[in-house]
Amino acid sequence: MDMQKLGEYAAEYKIELTGKMLDDFSLYADMLVEWNEKVNLTAITDPEGVIIKHFLDSILGLQYIKNTCSLIDVGTGAGFPGIPIKIVRPDVDLTLLDSLNKRVNFLAAVSERLRQNNNCVHSRAEDAAKKTGHREKYNIVTARAVSAFPVLCEYCLPFVKQGGAFLAYKGPEVEPELLLGRSAVKKLGGKIEKTAIFELPMNNTRSIVVVKKISQTPAKYPRNQAQIAKTPL
């Protein structure tokens, strides 16, 4: 894959990628395509798609990660946005959380090849968020998932320590979800700080919703998966 394109695209968003970073992205892409033949990691494997919809998309959140911090990527799948963020910001203490063990094995293999000392955790989000080692322990929580915004908030805000932030990677039509999610955010101890819209190459639009954690999440959240699905906040 032509990672020089990634460097050019990133520069448009004032993100400078070094040669070492581009080499790491290239290695990551190779492993993604190779493993995807035996493990269902992503439907997007064409070079342009990987560069724009996975790599560039993932690093857009960097502007909200100013200092050395702890970050957990919830439901990370093939490692997006966590691993691309770590490639550019190796000082980030990264935890990758996914419910499927085959994906966790891939994440561990990529982390080792890239020499990233990542914590790869096999767990459902609602289970991990109840454990003292994870609950309200992270400065930044990321999620790039298709779940509705209120549902994502219930899964993710319990991981965020007070003063930290949840970065919800969403598509272009996010405003209706935000209207539905304001009550949930408040119940979970958060406050919607901003929504940024990004116009990516090839007519791809992405939004990132920044939710600030202003108070503790009540102990009853997150509920179990069935309850969340049946009665979203």
HULIN-V129528 format. One record per helix or strand of 2 or more residues. SS is the DSSP state (@ for helix, = for strand). FROM is the first residue (numbers start at 1). LEN is the number of residues. If there is no record, write none. Layout:
# HULIN-V129528
ss->SS from->FROM len->LEN
ss->SS from->FROM len->LEN
This chain:
# HULIN-V129528
ss->@ from->3 len->10
ss->@ from->19 len->18
ss->@ from->47 len->18
ss->= from->70 len->5
ss->@ from->82 len->7
ss->= from->93 len->6
ss->@ from->101 len->13
ss->= from->119 len->4
ss->@ from->125 len->4
ss->= from->138 len->6
ss->@ from->149 len->11
ss->= from->160 len->11
ss->@ from->175 len->13
ss->= from->190 len->11
ss->= from->204 len->10
ss->@ from->225 len->6
